[in-house]
Amino acid sequence: MSLSAGSRLGPCEILGPLGAGGMGEVYRARDERLGRDVAITVLPEAVTAHTGYRAARSDALKESRLERAASRTRRVTNKAG
């Protein structure tokens, strides 16, 4: 799946390619919800169809949510300093 500049993937606008390799293609994008640039990796179907991938993806999403919550806590805590 190749993405072109200006196309959209969820809340993100693709700005351009960053690189490609055995695990997929990486694109620079602008996340409109977060108001910042992000990197998006598009994985080949052979990778995403593997059952181990699904478990790893679930774990990564949980970890990301925890890190986001911790980041918010640090910002609020550091404001008083």
N, CA, C and O atoms as a Maestro MAE file, in Angstrom:
{
 s_m_m2io_version
 :::
 2.0.0
}

f_m_ct {
 s_m_title
 :::
 protein
 m_atom[324] {
  # First column is atom index #
  i_m_mmod_type
  r_m_x_coord
  r_m_y_coord
  r_m_z_coord
  i_m_residue_number
  s_m_chain_name
  s_m_pdb_residue_name
  s_m_pdb_atom_name
  i_m_atomic_number
  :::
  1 25 0.850 -1.175 0.000 1 A "MET " " N  " 7
  2 3 0.000 0.000 0.000 1 A "MET " " CA " 6
  3 2 0.891 1.232 0.000 1 A "MET " " C  " 6
  4 15 1.557 1.513 0.996 1 A "MET " " O  " 8
  5 25 0.912 1.950 -1.078 2 A "SER " " N  " 7
  6 3 1.671 3.186 -1.153 2 A "SER " " CA " 6
  7 2 0.732 4.362 -0.922 2 A "SER " " C  " 6
  8 15 -0.391 4.388 -1.424 2 A "SER " " O  " 8
  9 25 1.212 5.328 -0.157 3 A "LEU " " N  " 7
  10 3 0.422 6.519 0.134 3 A "LEU " " CA " 6
  11 2 1.094 7.721 -0.530 3 A "LEU " " C  " 6
  12 15 2.320 7.822 -0.546 3 A "LEU " " O  " 8
  13 25 0.302 8.610 -1.065 4 A "SER " " N  " 7
  14 3 0.865 9.790 -1.706 4 A "SER " " CA " 6
  15 2 0.617 11.024 -0.835 4 A "SER " " C  " 6
  16 15 -0.327 11.067 -0.046 4 A "SER " " O  " 8
  17 25 1.480 12.013 -0.996 5 A "ALA " " N  " 7
  18 3 1.350 13.259 -0.242 5 A "ALA " " CA " 6
  19 2 -0.036 13.852 -0.475 5 A "ALA " " C  " 6
  20 15 -0.519 13.918 -1.606 5 A "ALA " " O  " 8
  21 25 -0.661 14.280 0.613 6 A "GLY " " N  " 7
  22 3 -1.991 14.864 0.531 6 A "GLY " " CA " 6
  23 2 -3.110 13.875 0.821 6 A "GLY " " C  " 6
  24 15 -4.237 14.279 1.110 6 A "GLY " " O  " 8
  25 25 -2.808 12.572 0.747 7 A "SER " " N  " 7
  26 3 -3.846 11.586 1.068 7 A "SER " " CA " 6
  27 2 -4.033 11.529 2.577 7 A "SER " " C  " 6
  28 15 -3.179 11.992 3.333 7 A "SER " " O  " 8
  29 25 -5.145 10.963 3.008 8 A "ARG " " N  " 7
  30 3 -5.471 10.918 4.435 8 A "ARG " " CA " 6
  31 2 -5.557 9.481 4.917 8 A "ARG " " C  " 6
  32 15 -5.995 8.588 4.192 8 A "ARG " " O  " 8
  33 25 -5.135 9.280 6.141 9 A "LEU " " N  " 7
  34 3 -5.238 7.998 6.817 9 A "LEU " " CA " 6
  35 2 -5.741 8.311 8.226 9 A "LEU " " C  " 6
  36 15 -4.968 8.731 9.087 9 A "LEU " " O  " 8
  37 25 -7.030 8.106 8.454 10 A "GLY " " N  " 7
  38 3 -7.635 8.495 9.723 10 A "GLY " " CA " 6
  39 2 -7.519 9.996 9.901 10 A "GLY " " C  " 6
  40 15 -7.838 10.746 8.978 10 A "GLY " " O  " 8
  41 25 -7.065 10.462 11.080 11 A "PRO " " N  " 7
  42 3 -6.952 11.900 11.319 11 A "PRO " " CA " 6
  43 2 -5.652 12.494 10.781 11 A "PRO " " C  " 6
  44 15 -5.336 13.650 11.059 11 A "PRO " " O  " 8
  45 25 -4.902 11.712 10.016 12 A "CYS " " N  " 7
  46 3 -3.584 12.152 9.561 12 A "CYS " " CA " 6
  47 2 -3.555 12.464 8.071 12 A "CYS " " C  " 6
  48 15 -4.145 11.756 7.255 12 A "CYS " " O  " 8
  49 25 -2.849 13.550 7.738 13 A "GLU " " N  " 7
  50 3 -2.590 13.884 6.337 13 A "GLU " " CA " 6
  51 2 -1.164 13.463 6.021 13 A "GLU " " C  " 6
  52 15 -0.229 13.872 6.709 13 A "GLU " " O  " 8
  53 25 -0.991 12.659 4.996 14 A "ILE " " N  " 7
  54 3 0.331 12.187 4.603 14 A "ILE " " CA " 6
  55 2 1.105 13.342 3.977 14 A "ILE " " C  " 6
  56 15 0.622 14.001 3.056 14 A "ILE " " O  " 8
  57 25 2.325 13.581 4.494 15 A "LEU " " N  " 7
  58 3 3.173 14.657 3.982 15 A "LEU " " CA " 6
  59 2 4.203 14.134 2.988 15 A "LEU " " C  " 6
  60 15 4.601 14.849 2.068 15 A "LEU " " O  " 8
  61 25 4.637 12.884 3.174 16 A "GLY " " N  " 7
  62 3 5.597 12.304 2.246 16 A "GLY " " CA " 6
  63 2 6.262 11.076 2.834 16 A "GLY " " C  " 6
  64 15 6.141 10.812 4.031 16 A "GLY " " O  " 8
  65 25 6.971 10.318 1.994 17 A "PRO " " N  " 7
  66 3 7.644 9.104 2.464 17 A "PRO " " CA " 6
  67 2 8.916 9.433 3.247 17 A "PRO " " C  " 6
  68 15 9.605 10.414 2.967 17 A "PRO " " O  " 8
  69 25 9.207 8.581 4.239 18 A "LEU " " N  " 7
  70 3 10.458 8.703 4.996 18 A "LEU " " CA " 6
  71 2 11.412 7.566 4.659 18 A "LEU " " C  " 6
  72 15 12.629 7.749 4.663 18 A "LEU " " O  " 8
  73 25 10.853 6.380 4.365 19 A "GLY " " N  " 7
  74 3 11.707 5.248 4.055 19 A "GLY " " CA " 6
  75 2 10.898 3.977 3.886 19 A "GLY " " C  " 6
  76 15 9.685 3.961 4.096 19 A "GLY " " O  " 8
  77 25 11.588 2.912 3.505 20 A "ALA " " N  " 7
  78 3 10.942 1.622 3.318 20 A "ALA " " CA " 6
  79 2 11.955 0.526 3.584 20 A "ALA " " C  " 6
  80 15 13.161 0.712 3.419 20 A "ALA " " O  " 8
  81 25 11.436 -0.626 4.003 21 A "GLY " " N  " 7
  82 3 12.306 -1.754 4.291 21 A "GLY " " CA " 6
  83 2 11.500 -3.032 4.373 21 A "GLY " " C  " 6
  84 15 10.363 -3.089 3.906 21 A "GLY " " O  " 8
  85 25 12.086 -4.050 4.963 22 A "GLY " " N  " 7
  86 3 11.452 -5.357 5.051 22 A "GLY " " CA " 6
  87 2 10.173 -5.376 5.861 22 A "GLY " " C  " 6
  88 15 9.310 -6.222 5.631 22 A "GLY " " O  " 8
  89 25 10.033 -4.452 6.814 23 A "MET " " N  " 7
  90 3 8.836 -4.430 7.661 23 A "MET " " CA " 6
  91 2 7.749 -3.504 7.129 23 A "MET " " C  " 6
  92 15 6.653 -3.475 7.688 23 A "MET " " O  " 8
  93 25 8.014 -2.752 6.078 24 A "GLY " " N  " 7
  94 3 6.983 -1.896 5.514 24 A "GLY " " CA " 6
  95 2 7.510 -0.552 5.080 24 A "GLY " " C  " 6
  96 15 8.712 -0.360 4.897 24 A "GLY " " O  " 8
  97 25 6.575 0.385 4.917 25 A "GLU " " N  " 7
  98 3 6.900 1.735 4.472 25 A "GLU " " CA " 6
  99 2 6.586 2.725 5.593 25 A "GLU " " C  " 6
  100 15 5.610 2.552 6.323 25 A "GLU " " O  " 8
  101 25 7.411 3.758 5.729 26 A "VAL " " N  " 7
  102 3 7.224 4.761 6.777 26 A "VAL " " CA " 6
  103 2 6.977 6.106 6.116 26 A "VAL " " C  " 6
  104 15 7.682 6.504 5.188 26 A "VAL " " O  " 8
  105 25 5.952 6.801 6.619 27 A "TYR " " N  " 7
  106 3 5.560 8.090 6.072 27 A "TYR " " CA " 6
  107 2 5.545 9.148 7.164 27 A "TYR " " C  " 6
  108 15 5.242 8.866 8.323 27 A "TYR " " O  " 8
  109 25 5.879 10.376 6.770 28 A "ARG " " N  " 7
  110 3 5.713 11.527 7.655 28 A "ARG " " CA " 6
  111 2 4.292 12.036 7.428 28 A "ARG " " C  " 6
  112 15 3.845 12.181 6.290 28 A "ARG " " O  " 8
  113 25 3.589 12.305 8.533 29 A "ALA " " N  " 7
  114 3 2.208 12.755 8.435 29 A "ALA " " CA " 6
  115 2 1.927 13.807 9.492 29 A "ALA " " C  " 6
  116 15 2.669 13.947 10.464 29 A "ALA " " O  " 8
  117 25 0.859 14.533 9.290 30 A "ARG " " N  " 7
  118 3 0.414 15.541 10.264 30 A "ARG " " CA " 6
  119 2 -0.859 15.021 10.909 30 A "ARG " " C  " 6
  120 15 -1.872 14.832 10.236 30 A "ARG " " O  " 8
  121 25 -0.805 14.787 12.231 31 A "ASP " " N  " 7
  122 3 -1.976 14.326 12.974 31 A "ASP " " CA " 6
  123 2 -2.770 15.553 13.391 31 A "ASP " " C  " 6
  124 15 -2.322 16.345 14.221 31 A "ASP " " O  " 8
  125 25 -3.954 15.703 12.809 32 A "GLU " " N  " 7
  126 3 -4.775 16.881 13.080 32 A "GLU " " CA " 6
  127 2 -5.309 16.896 14.513 32 A "GLU " " C  " 6
  128 15 -5.505 17.968 15.087 32 A "GLU " " O  " 8
  129 25 -5.543 15.725 15.092 33 A "ARG " " N  " 7
  130 3 -6.029 15.671 16.488 33 A "ARG " " CA " 6
  131 2 -4.962 16.145 17.449 33 A "ARG " " C  " 6
  132 15 -5.245 16.912 18.370 33 A "ARG " " O  " 8
  133 25 -3.728 15.691 17.240 34 A "LEU " " N  " 7
  134 3 -2.634 16.031 18.148 34 A "LEU " " CA " 6
  135 2 -1.977 17.364 17.794 34 A "LEU " " C  " 6
  136 15 -1.304 17.968 18.629 34 A "LEU " " O  " 8
  137 25 -2.171 17.819 16.562 35 A "GLY " " N  " 7
  138 3 -1.563 19.072 16.135 35 A "GLY " " CA " 6
  139 2 -0.058 18.979 15.997 35 A "GLY " " C  " 6
  140 15 0.655 19.942 16.280 35 A "GLY " " O  " 8
  141 25 0.437 17.810 15.556 36 A "ARG " " N  " 7
  142 3 1.884 17.644 15.399 36 A "ARG " " CA " 6
  143 2 2.176 16.612 14.319 36 A "ARG " " C  " 6
  144 15 1.296 15.863 13.895 36 A "ARG " " O  " 8
  145 25 3.434 16.590 13.884 37 A "ASP " " N  " 7
  146 3 3.861 15.611 12.900 37 A "ASP " " CA " 6
  147 2 4.115 14.272 13.581 37 A "ASP " " C  " 6
  148 15 4.580 14.214 14.720 37 A "ASP " " O  " 8
  149 25 3.802 13.202 12.865 38 A "VAL " " N  " 7
  150 3 3.990 11.847 13.366 38 A "VAL " " CA " 6
  151 2 4.586 10.988 12.254 38 A "VAL " " C  " 6
  152 15 4.598 11.384 11.089 38 A "VAL " " O  " 8
  153 25 5.072 9.827 12.623 39 A "ALA " " N  " 7
  154 3 5.530 8.841 11.645 39 A "ALA " " CA " 6
  155 2 4.505 7.711 11.613 39 A "ALA " " C  " 6
  156 15 4.071 7.224 12.657 39 A "ALA " " O  " 8
  157 25 4.128 7.303 10.413 40 A "ILE " " N  " 7
  158 3 3.176 6.206 10.229 40 A "ILE " " CA " 6
  159 2 3.882 5.088 9.485 40 A "ILE " " C  " 6
  160 15 4.471 5.310 8.427 40 A "ILE " " O  " 8
  161 25 3.819 3.882 10.044 41 A "THR " " N  " 7
  162 3 4.385 2.718 9.389 41 A "THR " " CA " 6
  163 2 3.256 1.889 8.804 41 A "THR " " C  " 6
  164 15 2.320 1.514 9.510 41 A "THR " " O  " 8
  165 25 3.347 1.606 7.517 42 A "VAL " " N  " 7
  166 3 2.363 0.765 6.840 42 A "VAL " " CA " 6
  167 2 3.007 -0.602 6.658 42 A "VAL " " C  " 6
  168 15 3.993 -0.751 5.936 42 A "VAL " " O  " 8
  169 25 2.427 -1.604 7.332 43 A "LEU " " N  " 7
  170 3 2.978 -2.953 7.303 43 A "LEU " " CA " 6
  171 2 2.367 -3.780 6.186 43 A "LEU " " C  " 6
  172 15 1.206 -3.575 5.831 43 A "LEU " " O  " 8
  173 25 3.132 -4.715 5.624 44 A "PRO " " N  " 7
  174 3 2.571 -5.601 4.605 44 A "PRO " " CA " 6
  175 2 1.559 -6.567 5.218 44 A "PRO " " C  " 6
  176 15 1.640 -6.887 6.404 44 A "PRO " " O  " 8
  177 25 0.621 -7.022 4.419 45 A "GLU " " N  " 7
  178 3 -0.432 -7.913 4.898 45 A "GLU " " CA " 6
  179 2 0.139 -9.196 5.504 45 A "GLU " " C  " 6
  180 15 -0.435 -9.731 6.453 45 A "GLU " " O  " 8
  181 25 1.236 -9.690 4.985 46 A "ALA " " N  " 7
  182 3 1.840 -10.909 5.521 46 A "ALA " " CA " 6
  183 2 2.222 -10.749 6.994 46 A "ALA " " C  " 6
  184 15 2.182 -11.714 7.757 46 A "ALA " " O  " 8
  185 25 2.588 -9.542 7.387 47 A "VAL " " N  " 7
  186 3 2.953 -9.277 8.780 47 A "VAL " " CA " 6
  187 2 1.704 -9.157 9.641 47 A "VAL " " C  " 6
  188 15 1.631 -9.748 10.719 47 A "VAL " " O  " 8
  189 25 0.725 -8.398 9.174 48 A "THR " " N  " 7
  190 3 -0.468 -8.137 9.983 48 A "THR " " CA " 6
  191 2 -1.382 -9.350 10.113 48 A "THR " " C  " 6
  192 15 -2.186 -9.419 11.042 48 A "THR " " O  " 8
  193 25 -1.270 -10.303 9.197 49 A "ALA " " N  " 7
  194 3 -2.108 -11.499 9.259 49 A "ALA " " CA " 6
  195 2 -1.597 -12.510 10.294 49 A "ALA " " C  " 6
  196 15 -2.330 -13.419 10.683 49 A "ALA " " O  " 8
  197 25 -0.368 -12.357 10.731 50 A "HIS " " N  " 7
  198 3 0.243 -13.283 11.693 50 A "HIS " " CA " 6
  199 2 -0.378 -13.092 13.072 50 A "HIS " " C  " 6
  200 15 -0.529 -11.953 13.514 50 A "HIS " " O  " 8
  201 25 -0.737 -14.150 13.753 51 A "THR " " N  " 7
  202 3 -1.396 -14.045 15.059 51 A "THR " " CA " 6
  203 2 -0.511 -13.387 16.111 51 A "THR " " C  " 6
  204 15 -1.023 -12.707 17.000 51 A "THR " " O  " 8
  205 25 0.782 -13.569 16.034 52 A "GLY " " N  " 7
  206 3 1.698 -12.915 16.969 52 A "GLY " " CA " 6
  207 2 1.663 -11.407 16.831 52 A "GLY " " C  " 6
  208 15 1.855 -10.681 17.806 52 A "GLY " " O  " 8
  209 25 1.418 -10.936 15.613 53 A "TYR " " N  " 7
  210 3 1.326 -9.496 15.379 53 A "TYR " " CA " 6
  211 2 0.153 -8.906 16.151 53 A "TYR " " C  " 6
  212 15 0.275 -7.840 16.755 53 A "TYR " " O  " 8
  213 25 -0.980 -9.598 16.131 54 A "ARG " " N  " 7
  214 3 -2.173 -9.076 16.805 54 A "ARG " " CA " 6
  215 2 -1.929 -8.896 18.302 54 A "ARG " " C  " 6
  216 15 -2.341 -7.891 18.881 54 A "ARG " " O  " 8
  217 25 -1.270 -9.854 18.923 55 A "ALA " " N  " 7
  218 3 -0.973 -9.758 20.355 55 A "ALA " " CA " 6
  219 2 0.013 -8.617 20.613 55 A "ALA " " C  " 6
  220 15 -0.150 -7.859 21.569 55 A "ALA " " O  " 8
  221 25 1.019 -8.497 19.776 56 A "ALA " " N  " 7
  222 3 2.016 -7.431 19.940 56 A "ALA " " CA " 6
  223 2 1.372 -6.058 19.734 56 A "ALA " " C  " 6
  224 15 1.699 -5.106 20.443 56 A "ALA " " O  " 8
  225 25 0.463 -5.957 18.771 57 A "ARG " " N  " 7
  226 3 -0.231 -4.693 18.523 57 A "ARG " " CA " 6
  227 2 -1.075 -4.304 19.734 57 A "ARG " " C  " 6
  228 15 -1.091 -3.143 20.141 57 A "ARG " " O  " 8
  229 25 -1.767 -5.271 20.298 58 A "SER " " N  " 7
  230 3 -2.589 -5.007 21.475 58 A "SER " " CA " 6
  231 2 -1.720 -4.516 22.632 58 A "SER " " C  " 6
  232 15 -2.083 -3.561 23.319 58 A "SER " " O  " 8
  233 25 -0.589 -5.158 22.847 59 A "ASP " " N  " 7
  234 3 0.331 -4.743 23.906 59 A "ASP " " CA " 6
  235 2 0.877 -3.337 23.649 59 A "ASP " " C  " 6
  236 15 0.992 -2.532 24.574 59 A "ASP " " O  " 8
  237 25 1.211 -3.047 22.393 60 A "ALA " " N  " 7
  238 3 1.758 -1.736 22.054 60 A "ALA " " CA " 6
  239 2 0.722 -0.632 22.277 60 A "ALA " " C  " 6
  240 15 1.062 0.454 22.747 60 A "ALA " " O  " 8
  241 25 -0.528 -0.907 21.944 61 A "LEU " " N  " 7
  242 3 -1.582 0.086 22.166 61 A "LEU " " CA " 6
  243 2 -1.773 0.354 23.658 61 A "LEU " " C  " 6
  244 15 -1.933 1.505 24.065 61 A "LEU " " O  " 8
  245 25 -1.757 -0.694 24.469 62 A "LYS " " N  " 7
  246 3 -1.897 -0.521 25.912 62 A "LYS " " CA " 6
  247 2 -0.743 0.308 26.465 62 A "LYS " " C  " 6
  248 15 -0.950 1.212 27.274 62 A "LYS " " O  " 8
  249 25 0.472 -0.008 26.023 63 A "GLU " " N  " 7
  250 3 1.655 0.718 26.490 63 A "GLU " " CA " 6
  251 2 1.594 2.181 26.073 63 A "GLU " " C  " 6
  252 15 1.958 3.065 26.847 63 A "GLU " " O  " 8
  253 25 1.134 2.436 24.855 64 A "SER " " N  " 7
  254 3 1.020 3.798 24.364 64 A "SER " " CA " 6
  255 2 0.027 4.602 25.200 64 A "SER " " C  " 6
  256 15 0.278 5.762 25.524 64 A "SER " " O  " 8
  257 25 -1.091 3.987 25.546 65 A "ARG " " N  " 7
  258 3 -2.097 4.673 26.371 65 A "ARG " " CA " 6
  259 2 -1.541 4.982 27.761 65 A "ARG " " C  " 6
  260 15 -1.789 6.058 28.304 65 A "ARG " " O  " 8
  261 25 -0.794 4.043 28.334 66 A "LEU " " N  " 7
  262 3 -0.203 4.280 29.643 66 A "LEU " " CA " 6
  263 2 0.829 5.403 29.597 66 A "LEU " " C  " 6
  264 15 0.878 6.247 30.491 66 A "LEU " " O  " 8
  265 25 1.651 5.408 28.552 67 A "GLU " " N  " 7
  266 3 2.666 6.443 28.408 67 A "GLU " " CA " 6
  267 2 2.018 7.814 28.228 67 A "GLU " " C  " 6
  268 15 2.502 8.810 28.766 67 A "GLU " " O  " 8
  269 25 0.941 7.858 27.484 68 A "ARG " " N  " 7
  270 3 0.238 9.128 27.284 68 A "ARG " " CA " 6
  271 2 -0.321 9.651 28.609 68 A "ARG " " C  " 6
  272 15 -0.226 10.843 28.903 68 A "ARG " " O  " 8
  273 25 -0.900 8.758 29.398 69 A "ALA " " N  " 7
  274 3 -1.441 9.155 30.703 69 A "ALA " " CA " 6
  275 2 -0.319 9.639 31.620 69 A "ALA " " C  " 6
  276 15 -0.484 10.626 32.337 69 A "ALA " " O  " 8
  277 25 0.820 8.948 31.599 70 A "ALA " " N  " 7
  278 3 1.955 9.350 32.429 70 A "ALA " " CA " 6
  279 2 2.492 10.705 31.981 70 A "ALA " " C  " 6
  280 15 2.874 11.524 32.817 70 A "ALA " " O  " 8
  281 25 2.525 10.948 30.690 71 A "SER " " N  " 7
  282 3 2.999 12.216 30.151 71 A "SER " " CA " 6
  283 2 2.105 13.360 30.604 71 A "SER " " C  " 6
  284 15 2.596 14.422 30.987 71 A "SER " " O  " 8
  285 25 0.813 13.149 30.562 72 A "ARG " " N  " 7
  286 3 -0.123 14.182 31.028 72 A "ARG " " CA " 6
  287 2 0.079 14.460 32.514 72 A "ARG " " C  " 6
  288 15 0.043 15.614 32.942 72 A "ARG " " O  " 8
  289 25 0.289 13.421 33.290 73 A "THR " " N  " 7
  290 3 0.502 13.580 34.731 73 A "THR " " CA " 6
  291 2 1.773 14.384 34.991 73 A "THR " " C  " 6
  292 15 1.780 15.262 35.854 73 A "THR " " O  " 8
  293 25 2.836 14.097 34.263 74 A "ARG " " N  " 7
  294 3 4.097 14.831 34.442 74 A "ARG " " CA " 6
  295 2 3.912 16.306 34.119 74 A "ARG " " C  " 6
  296 15 4.441 17.162 34.828 74 A "ARG " " O  " 8
  297 25 3.172 16.616 33.063 75 A "ARG " " N  " 7
  298 3 2.973 18.010 32.686 75 A "ARG " " CA " 6
  299 2 2.210 18.766 33.760 75 A "ARG " " C  " 6
  300 15 2.567 19.892 34.105 75 A "ARG " " O  " 8
  301 25 1.184 18.162 34.277 76 A "VAL " " N  " 7
  302 3 0.379 18.815 35.322 76 A "VAL " " CA " 6
  303 2 1.220 18.983 36.580 76 A "VAL " " C  " 6
  304 15 1.186 20.043 37.206 76 A "VAL " " O  " 8
  305 25 1.967 17.964 36.959 77 A "THR " " N  " 7
  306 3 2.789 18.013 38.147 77 A "THR " " CA " 6
  307 2 3.900 19.050 38.020 77 A "THR " " C  " 6
  308 15 4.194 19.757 38.985 77 A "THR " " O  " 8
  309 25 4.515 19.151 36.856 78 A "ASN " " N  " 7
  310 3 5.631 20.067 36.653 78 A "ASN " " CA " 6
  311 2 5.210 21.528 36.579 78 A "ASN " " C  " 6
  312 15 6.056 22.404 36.757 78 A "ASN " " O  " 8
  313 25 3.965 21.824 36.330 79 A "LYS " " N  " 7
  314 3 3.515 23.215 36.238 79 A "LYS " " CA " 6
  315 2 3.671 23.957 37.562 79 A "LYS " " C  " 6
  316 15 3.937 25.159 37.570 79 A "LYS " " O  " 8
  317 25 3.509 23.254 38.676 80 A "ALA " " N  " 7
  318 3 3.584 23.901 39.995 80 A "ALA " " CA " 6
  319 2 5.010 24.284 40.355 80 A "ALA " " C  " 6
  320 15 5.232 25.182 41.168 80 A "ALA " " O  " 8
  321 25 5.993 23.594 39.740 81 A "GLY " " N  " 7
  322 3 7.392 23.764 40.075 81 A "GLY " " CA " 6
  323 2 7.875 25.134 39.927 81 A "GLY " " C  " 6
  324 15 9.049 25.406 40.183 81 A "GLY " " O  " 8
  :::
 }
 m_bond[323] {
  # First column is bond index #
  i_m_from
  i_m_to
  i_m_order
  :::
  1 1 2 1
  2 2 3 1
  3 3 4 2
  4 3 5 1
  5 5 6 1
  6 6 7 1
  7 7 8 2
  8 7 9 1
  9 9 10 1
  10 10 11 1
  11 11 12 2
  12 11 13 1
  13 13 14 1
  14 14 15 1
  15 15 16 2
  16 15 17 1
  17 17 18 1
  18 18 19 1
  19 19 20 2
  20 19 21 1
  21 21 22 1
  22 22 23 1
  23 23 24 2
  24 23 25 1
  25 25 26 1
  26 26 27 1
  27 27 28 2
  28 27 29 1
  29 29 30 1
  30 30 31 1
  31 31 32 2
  32 31 33 1
  33 33 34 1
  34 34 35 1
  35 35 36 2
  36 35 37 1
  37 37 38 1
  38 38 39 1
  39 39 40 2
  40 39 41 1
  41 41 42 1
  42 42 43 1
  43 43 44 2
  44 43 45 1
  45 45 46 1
  46 46 47 1
  47 47 48 2
  48 47 49 1
  49 49 50 1
  50 50 51 1
  51 51 52 2
  52 51 53 1
  53 53 54 1
  54 54 55 1
  55 55 56 2
  56 55 57 1
  57 57 58 1
  58 58 59 1
  59 59 60 2
  60 59 61 1
  61 61 62 1
  62 62 63 1
  63 63 64 2
  64 63 65 1
  65 65 66 1
  66 66 67 1
  67 67 68 2
  68 67 69 1
  69 69 70 1
  70 70 71 1
  71 71 72 2
  72 71 73 1
  73 73 74 1
  74 74 75 1
  75 75 76 2
  76 75 77 1
  77 77 78 1
  78 78 79 1
  79 79 80 2
  80 79 81 1
  81 81 82 1
  82 82 83 1
  83 83 84 2
  84 83 85 1
  85 85 86 1
  86 86 87 1
  87 87 88 2
  88 87 89 1
  89 89 90 1
  90 90 91 1
  91 91 92 2
  92 91 93 1
  93 93 94 1
  94 94 95 1
  95 95 96 2
  96 95 97 1
  97 97 98 1
  98 98 99 1
  99 99 100 2
  100 99 101 1
  101 101 102 1
  102 102 103 1
  103 103 104 2
  104 103 105 1
  105 105 106 1
  106 106 107 1
  107 107 108 2
  108 107 109 1
  109 109 110 1
  110 110 111 1
  111 111 112 2
  112 111 113 1
  113 113 114 1
  114 114 115 1
  115 115 116 2
  116 115 117 1
  117 117 118 1
  118 118 119 1
  119 119 120 2
  120 119 121 1
  121 121 122 1
  122 122 123 1
  123 123 124 2
  124 123 125 1
  125 125 126 1
  126 126 127 1
  127 127 128 2
  128 127 129 1
  129 129 130 1
  130 130 131 1
  131 131 132 2
  132 131 133 1
  133 133 134 1
  134 134 135 1
  135 135 136 2
  136 135 137 1
  137 137 138 1
  138 138 139 1
  139 139 140 2
  140 139 141 1
  141 141 142 1
  142 142 143 1
  143 143 144 2
  144 143 145 1
  145 145 146 1
  146 146 147 1
  147 147 148 2
  148 147 149 1
  149 149 150 1
  150 150 151 1
  151 151 152 2
  152 151 153 1
  153 153 154 1
  154 154 155 1
  155 155 156 2
  156 155 157 1
  157 157 158 1
  158 158 159 1
  159 159 160 2
  160 159 161 1
  161 161 162 1
  162 162 163 1
  163 163 164 2
  164 163 165 1
  165 165 166 1
  166 166 167 1
  167 167 168 2
  168 167 169 1
  169 169 170 1
  170 170 171 1
  171 171 172 2
  172 171 173 1
  173 173 174 1
  174 174 175 1
  175 175 176 2
  176 175 177 1
  177 177 178 1
  178 178 179 1
  179 179 180 2
  180 179 181 1
  181 181 182 1
  182 182 183 1
  183 183 184 2
  184 183 185 1
  185 185 186 1
  186 186 187 1
  187 187 188 2
  188 187 189 1
  189 189 190 1
  190 190 191 1
  191 191 192 2
  192 191 193 1
  193 193 194 1
  194 194 195 1
  195 195 196 2
  196 195 197 1
  197 197 198 1
  198 198 199 1
  199 199 200 2
  200 199 201 1
  201 201 202 1
  202 202 203 1
  203 203 204 2
  204 203 205 1
  205 205 206 1
  206 206 207 1
  207 207 208 2
  208 207 209 1
  209 209 210 1
  210 210 211 1
  211 211 212 2
  212 211 213 1
  213 213 214 1
  214 214 215 1
  215 215 216 2
  216 215 217 1
  217 217 218 1
  218 218 219 1
  219 219 220 2
  220 219 221 1
  221 221 222 1
  222 222 223 1
  223 223 224 2
  224 223 225 1
  225 225 226 1
  226 226 227 1
  227 227 228 2
  228 227 229 1
  229 229 230 1
  230 230 231 1
  231 231 232 2
  232 231 233 1
  233 233 234 1
  234 234 235 1
  235 235 236 2
  236 235 237 1
  237 237 238 1
  238 238 239 1
  239 239 240 2
  240 239 241 1
  241 241 242 1
  242 242 243 1
  243 243 244 2
  244 243 245 1
  245 245 246 1
  246 246 247 1
  247 247 248 2
  248 247 249 1
  249 249 250 1
  250 250 251 1
  251 251 252 2
  252 251 253 1
  253 253 254 1
  254 254 255 1
  255 255 256 2
  256 255 257 1
  257 257 258 1
  258 258 259 1
  259 259 260 2
  260 259 261 1
  261 261 262 1
  262 262 263 1
  263 263 264 2
  264 263 265 1
  265 265 266 1
  266 266 267 1
  267 267 268 2
  268 267 269 1
  269 269 270 1
  270 270 271 1
  271 271 272 2
  272 271 273 1
  273 273 274 1
  274 274 275 1
  275 275 276 2
  276 275 277 1
  277 277 278 1
  278 278 279 1
  279 279 280 2
  280 279 281 1
  281 281 282 1
  282 282 283 1
  283 283 284 2
  284 283 285 1
  285 285 286 1
  286 286 287 1
  287 287 288 2
  288 287 289 1
  289 289 290 1
  290 290 291 1
  291 291 292 2
  292 291 293 1
  293 293 294 1
  294 294 295 1
  295 295 296 2
  296 295 297 1
  297 297 298 1
  298 298 299 1
  299 299 300 2
  300 299 301 1
  301 301 302 1
  302 302 303 1
  303 303 304 2
  304 303 305 1
  305 305 306 1
  306 306 307 1
  307 307 308 2
  308 307 309 1
  309 309 310 1
  310 310 311 1
  311 311 312 2
  312 311 313 1
  313 313 314 1
  314 314 315 1
  315 315 316 2
  316 315 317 1
  317 317 318 1
  318 318 319 1
  319 319 320 2
  320 319 321 1
  321 321 322 1
  322 322 323 1
  323 323 324 2
  :::
 }
}
